[in-house]
Amino acid sequence: MTSLSKSDKKKVLDFAAWSFNISTSVGIIMVNKALMATHGFSFATTLTGLHFVTTTLMTIVFRWLGLNQPSHLPLPDLVKFVIFSNLSIVGMNVSLMWNSVGFYQIAKLCMIPASCLLEVVFDHVHYSRDTKLSIMVVLIGVAVCTVTDVSVNAKGLAAAVIAVWSTALQQYYVHFLQRKYSLNSFNLLGHTAPAQAGSLLLVGPFVDFLLTGKRVDHFGFTSLAMFFLTLSCVIAIGVNLSQFICIGRFSAVSFQVLGHMKTVLVLSLGFLFFGKEGLNFQVVLGMILAVVGMIWYGNASAKPGGKERRSVLPVRSEKPNGALDEKDGSEK
């Protein structure tokens, strides 16, 4: 049996990373839908805080087993990351609450051009014509199959702007910190997850009360609700880890573009398990356009000149001995 070449190995690892992210992300959406819609646990910000608690426990166990060596992340960078990330979480929840579903979806689509702008401004990334066109096809496809009624109000628009830019900055910062400090995903999660868990559990109940008018400490937990809550927290470990792995291997833009495959899968699974009322020609056409655009983007960005980073970020040369490193090869 011949061993895989470096290029083939990278493709296999890239596919595994994307599959890990897509499967966990789609899984947690389905579990959270059951937890919130069926069992009435509508405290999204507090739930995210609990997700980071379980993720923190995972990093502690890995460090205890010697699979993840100590690393350093300066406090100012950690604070900025946590601010961006928490604003993203709260902003998305508030945007969904204050906006129509159609405008919420449009705001999510704006994250791709926002991420592109950050890469162009800070990293001097150049995109080829084909890469830009493929991104446009993805955006049009997802818009066609998800955007319905669109209504805008002042406070909803403000929440959407905060959500879009904080999410774009958070995802850009994941890639930035991993390159600058030679941190792998386990290292970075080890620094950020405890800070996010503590801060979100502190403000989460107040944010959720403002959004829902309900108090989390008054929620009547049933055995089934506890089961779905626990399952959500377990799957969240994979979601958080796979997000850092994917952004570390690729970039925030690639993560956003190919991440819309999750939208297509969620729609497809929704029609499969919850009925076909919303399945029509427009939705099918949008799905096809989105998938074609994603395939086109993957090919276009991989070609020479498809996506070039024209600045070199100083990277720390020292790496902890024995630290896990999931990165292999160049980014996309």
N, C-alpha and C positions, 0 to 999 in steps of 0.2 A: 504493500500500500504506500503510495507516494504521499509525502507530507504536503500540507497546504502552503502555497506561497504567501508572502507577507500581504500582498494585495487581496488574495482570496480569504486569508484569515481575517483581515479587516472587514471585508464584506459580510462574513459570517457573524462577527462580533457586532457590527452595525445592525444587522437584521435582528440579532438576539436582543439588543438594547431597545430597538423600536418595538419589537413584539412584546417585551416585558412592560414597556410604558403603556402601550395601547391596551393590552389585556388588563392591567391593573386599573388604568383610568376608566375604561368602560365598565369594569367590574364594580368599582366604587360608586359610579354614577347609578348603576342599577340598585345596589344595596342602599345607597342614600335615598333613592326614590322610594323604596319600600319603607325605610325608617321614617322619612318625613311625611310622605303622602298617606301611607297606610297606618302608621303608628303615631303620627302627630308630633314627632320630635323636630320642631322647626327652628332649632337654635344652631344655625349654621356656623357662626363665628366660634361659639363655644366648642362645637364639634371639631372644628379645625384645630383648636387648641389641644383637644384630647388626641387628635391625630399626631401632633408633634410630641406629645408625651410618650406615646408608644414608639415613635421614631427615635426619641432620645434613649429610651430603654434599649432599643436595638443597637445603637452606637456604643452604649455602655457594655453590653454583652460582648460585642465584637472586640472592644478594647480589652476586656477581661480575658478573652480567649487568645489575645495576642495577634489577632488578625488586622488590627487597626492601630498603628503606632501614633503616639502624641505628635501634634503639629502646632504651628503657630499662626494665628490670624489676629492682626492688630485690632484693638478695641474700636477705633474710629471706623474701620471698614465693617466690622461686625454690626455696629450700631446703624450705619447707613443701610446695610443689607436688610436688617430687621425692620427698619422704618419702611423701606420700599415694599418688602414682602407683606407686612401687616396692612399697609395702605392698600395693596393690591387685593388682599382677601376681603377687608372691610368694604373697599370701594366696589368690588364686584357684587357683594351681597346687597349693598345699598342701591347700586345701579339697577339690579334685577327688581328690587322692591319699588323703586320710584319711576321706572321706565316701562314702556310696553315691551313685550317679548321681541317685537321686530326691531326696535331701536337698540335693545340690549344686544341682539345678535350683530347689528351693524357696528356697535362699539367694540365687540370682540374681534370683528374683522379688521378694525383699525389698528389692532396690535401689530399686525405684520408690517404695514408701512412705517409705524412708529419704531419698530425694532430695526428695520432697514435704515431709517434715518440715523439712529444711534450708531449703527455700525459704520455708516458713511462718515459721520462727523467725528467720531472718536477713534475709529480704527482705519479710516480711509479705505474702506472696502469698495471695490468696483464690481458692479453687476453687468453682465453682458445683456444684449437686447433679448436673447432667447430666455434668459433667466428672469428678466423683468416681465416678459410676456407670460411666462408660465405662472408666475405669481398672480398676475391679473386673472388668468383662467381659473385658478384655485379660488380666488376671492369671488369671482362672478358665480362659479358653481355653488359654493357654500351659501352665497346670498340668495340664489334662486331657490334652493331647497329649504332654507331656514327662515328667511325674512318674510314676514307677512304684514300685519298692520304696523305702521310706524307713526308714533305720536311723541312729541318732544315737549318737555317743560324745563324751566330754568334750573331747578334743583336736580332734576334727573340728568340734565346735560352736564352739570358740574360734577356729579358723582361719576358719570361715564368718563369724563376727561381724566379725573384722578385715577380711576381704575385702569384705563388704557396705559397711561404713562408710567404709573407705578409698577404695573405688570411688566411692561417693556424694560424698565430700568432693573427690576428684580432679575429677570431672565438674562439680561445683558451682564449684570453683576456676577451671576453664577459663573459664566464663562470667563469673565475678567479675573475674578479671584482665583479660580482654578489655574489659570495660566500664570498669573503674577506670582503666586506663592507656591506653585507646584503641589496643589492640594487635589487629592482625588475626591470622589463623591462622598466616601465614608468620612474622610477628614472634615470636609466642609459641613456635612450634616452634623458631625460631632460638635462643631462650634455653633451652628445656627439653630439647630432644633431645640436645645434647652432654652435659649433666649426667646424663641418664638412661642414655645409652650407656655412659659411663664407670663409673657406679655399678653398673649391671646386669652389665657384663662383669667387674667386680671380684668381685661376690658371686655371680653366676649359676652358675659352675662348682661352687662349694661347695654352694649350695642344690640344684642338680640332682643332685649326688652323694648328698646326704642323702635325696633323694626317690627316686632310682632305683638307688643303689649302683653307678653307672657313672661313669667319668671321661670328660669330653668330649674330652680330649687323646688318649684311647685309641680314639676312634671311627674305624672304617675307612671313609674317604670313597671312594665310587665316583663315576663320572662322572654317573650318574643322581641320586645323592644330592646332589651339588654343584649339579646343574641345578635340582632342586626347592628347595634351600636358597637359591640365588641368586634364583629366581623368587619365593620367599616374601619375601625382603628387598625386592625391587622393589615387589611389591604392597603391602608394609607402609607404604611411603611414602604411597600413596594412602589407606590405612586411617587412619594417624595424622593426615594433613592433613584428610581428610574429617570425622573425628571433631571436630576443632577448629572446622571450618567450621560443622558442624551445630549443635554446642552454642553457638557464637557467634551463630548466626542464631536459634536457638530457645531452649531451656533444657535443663538436665540431665534434667528429668522428661520432656519431649517426646522427647528423644533416646532415653531408656529405653523409653518406651511404643511409639513407632513403630519403634524398633530391634528389637522382637520380631518384626517382619516378617522379619528375617534368620533367626530360629528356624524360622519357617514355611517359608521358602525352602530352608534347609539340610535340613529333614526331607523336603521334596518332592524335592529333588535327590538326596538319599540313597536314597529309594525308587526314583527313576528310574534311577540309575546302579549302585546296589549291591543291588538286589532289593527285593521287596515283602513280605518276611516280617513286618515290624512294622506294615504298613498295615492298620488295622482301623477299625471304626466309631468307636471312642473317639478315635483320632488325628484322623480326618477331622472329627468334631464339634468337637474342640478347635481345630483350624485355622480352621474357619468362625467359631467364637466369637471367636477372637483377631483375625481380620481385621475382623469386624463391629465389635468394640470399638475397633480402631485408627481405622476410618473415623468412628465416633461421636465418639471423642476429638478428631480433627481438626476436626470441625464444631463440637462443643461448646466447645472451648477458643478457637476463633476468634470466637465470638459475644461481643457486649458483656457483660462480667461473667463470662464463662466462666473466665477466668484473669486476674486483675488483680494487678499489682505495686503495692503501696501505699507503698513507700519509694523514695526517689530516691538512687541511689548517685552520689557525686561522680565526675565523669569528667574526665580531663585534656583540656583544649581543644586543646592543640597536637598536630598530627599531622605525621609526617615527610612532606615533599613527595615525591610520586610513589610513596608506599607503596601496595602492593596492599591493597584493602579489599573483602572479599567480602560484607560486611554490607549489607543493604538492607531498610529497613522495620523494623517492630517485631517483637519476639520473640513466640513462641507458648508 
